[in-house]
């Protein structure tokens, strides 16, 4: 962390630690919320599973893929952004 802080224009280590902690906290909340929403969606789909037949798995897989893409973009966790921040 010291090396990273130094590379970021002599930022203080405590500031870097705080920023990192805030980012991880947001990611953790997002992950927990998605787990809750996913559970509620899964329960709802299970209630109409007879009408959907084999579509429940496809729906859940598509939702999972899209939520990962959303969080990657919203939290700027894509490889390009991470490379730019590392400079």
N, C-alpha and C positions, 0 to 999 in steps of 0.2 A: 504494500500500500504506500509505503514511503517513496518508492521509485515512481509509482504512478502519480502520486501527488506532486513530486518534483517535476515530472514530465509535463504536468498540466500548469505550467506557468507559476511554479512555486506555491501552489495552493496549500493551505494548511491541511495536515493529516486529519484533524478533527472534522474539517469541512467535508473532506472526501469520504470519511467514514459515515458521516451523517447522510450525505447524498446517496451513498450505496445502501445504507439501511432503509432509507425512504423508498428507493426503487424496489428493494426486496420485499418490503412490507406491501407495496402496491401489488406486486406480482403474487404474493401470498393471498391477499384478499381476493384478487381476481380468480385465482385458482379455486379458492373455497367457494366463491359465489357460483362459478361455473359448475362445480360439483353439486351444489344445491339445485341449480336450474336443470342440470342434466338429470338428476334424480326425479324431479317433478315431471319433466318431459317423458322420461322412461315410464313412470307410473301411468301417465295419461295415455301413452301409446299402448301400453299393456292392456288397458281397458278396451281398446278398439282393435286389438290384435287380430281378431277373426276377420274383420273387414280389410285390414292391411295385408294380411298373410305374411309373405316374406319381406315386406317393405320396412319393417321396424328396424332391422339391422342396417339396411341401407340409409334410412333416415338418421339413425344415431351416428353412423360412421361419417355421413356428410356434415352433420352438426359439429362433431368433434373436429373434423378437418377445418371447417370454417372458423370455429372459435380459436383454434391454434393460430390460424392465419391472422385473425383479428388482433389477438394479443401480441403477436409478433410485430405487427405493424403499429399498433397503438402504443406499445411500450418501446418501440424502436429496437427490437431485439434481432432484427435481420442482420445478416452477415455484413452487408455494406455499411450500415450505421455503426455496428460494433467496431469495424475496422477504422472508420473515421474518428470515432471517439478514442480509440487506442493511440492515435497519432498525437 
